[in-house]
Amino acid sequence: PGNAGVLLVILGSGDAAQPWIPTSPSCLPSLSPVVYFNGAKLVVETPKDPVYSSNGANVTLPCHYHYEPDMEAKRKIRIKWSKLRDDYTKEQDVLVAIGKTYLAFGDFRGRAHLHQANRREASLVVSDVRLQDDGKYRCEVIDGLEDESNVVDLRLKGVVFPYQPPRGQYRLNFHEAERVCQEQGAILATFYQLFQAWSEGLDWCNAGWLADGTVHYPIRLPRKPCGGLHLAPGIRSYGPRHRHQHRFDAFCFSSALKGGFFYLDHPAGMTLEEAKQSCQDVGAEIARVGQLYSAWKFLGLDRCDAGWLADGSVRYPIAKPRANCGPAEPGVRSFGFPSKGRFGVYCYKER
């Protein structure tokens, strides 16, 4: 990469170079035309600020390119989009395109295409955004020997919540943590998502898995059982842990809801099975933990009534703290996983 100069190729054998004359079409070399830029520079531009979206939405990741000085002639451009890890190494191919022809890969097949409103645009459109789409994307423009790229940050509007299973604290290896988050309508959070949640007030003294296989916990108010009194507030880290042998809780990430969320009650309360049936009777399903957190975060759900959730836990969301409704901070309160008892139920209905 860089500005192209003069390319000189000499083919020969023996002591003296001889002209090379192909004797059949199969001998002809398969080479792309050499692009002579004569000092022109290819520049790829993407937004410096993150692009925000939410689960189920459509999003455009802007990318434009130009030449310095400008080149008016129409050129045959190849465009490539890749998803990156946090350290900027490639995680997966998203799409490649030449002209109007493109090919999307993996989970992006059928969801990704180019938006080219003008001949110098290479923007990526992703439809039906998924939780795992959150992250960095590289827009790469290839013009012959010139290859320039830039990065777009896609951030999903979401909420991070700690999760431990019914059998208690520190019972999940990495793969089990992935599974329980998915069961709750979420995925394992990234470090960036946990940091963002910490900056918004999350304080939790139990260590949990993140998506990259590291283990952390966020502390706003330093205290003795949580790394000590003398450490500054921040994200405490255990670093990478063995994904099969080591066991912790999980930090899950859920995005904004696409459907409706509501509470049902019965004068005598309901068992878990009765609660599930009550939601089904009105064309809904019993809500999952991630959906309750999303309703609390994005819909401002505030209800001082404990209700069943799909995992067998009983919880209630408080946006405006008040007497007899738990601690002084907003949050989702938990009664744990009662084996007996009768409560209301939180239901979720897809739109």
C-alpha positions, 0 to 999 in steps of 0.5 A: 500500500501507498502511492504507486510508482513505476513497476518494471518487470524483467522475465528471463532465463540464463545469463541474458534476459530474453523477450518472453512470448506466450505460446498458448492462452494458458500461458498468459498471466492472470494479473489485475491491471496496474493502477498508476496514481501519479501521486494521487492519494486514496482517502477513506472517511468514516464518522469519528463518533459511534453509530447507535442502533438497537436490536431489530432496527436497521442501521447504516454505517457511513463510509465515503472515499475520494482522491487527493487530488481528485480523479474524475475518471471512473474506476473499478473499485473493490469494497470490503467490510469486516467486523473487528475485535476490540484489539482491531484484529479481524473477527469475521468477513461481512461483505465484499463488493465490486460495482453493484455485485456484492456477497455477504457472509455468515450471519450477515447473509441476507441482512447486509448490503451496500448503500451507494447514493453516489459513486464515492460512497461505500456505506454498509446497511445492516437490517434486523440488527442483532445483539452480537452486531455491536462492535467495530467495523472496517470499511476497506476500499481497494483500487488496484495497488491502493488499499485504504481503510477506516473504522466505524463503531456500531454501538447498540443501546442496551443494558448490562445486568449481572446474572447468577443461576438458581443454584447459586453464586459462581456456578457458571463456566464460560460456555454456561454463562453464554447459554444462560444469557441467551436464555434470558434474551441477552448475550454476554456483555463486552468490556466496553458495555460493562465499562459504560454500565459502570460509568452510569452507576452499576456497582456489583461485587460478584465477578462475572464472565464477559464475551472475550472470556475475561472476568471482571466486576464493577465497583462504584463504592470501594469496600473491603469485600470488593477489592479493598477500601483503598482502591479507586472506583473502577472495573476490577479484573481477574483477567482471562480465566479457563473457559471450562474449569473456572466458575463465576457469574455472568454479565449479560447485555440486552437491548431495547425491546421490539414488543410490549411489556406488561404485568398481570396479577390475580387476587390469590397470586399465581404459581410459576406454571399458572403465571406462564399460562396467564401470559399465554392466554393473552397471546404473550409469553412470560418475560425473560430477565433481559426483557425486564431490564430493558423495559426498566431501562428504556421504557421507564417501567416502575412497578412495586409488585413482584412478578414471576419471570421465565427462569423461575425468579421473582423480580420487580423494576423500580425507576423511582425509588420510594419507601417499601420498594427496596434500596434508594437507587433505581434498579431491578429488585430480586426475590431470588428463585422461590420454590414456593409462593404465589406472585403476579407475572411479567409478560412480553408480547412481540409486535 
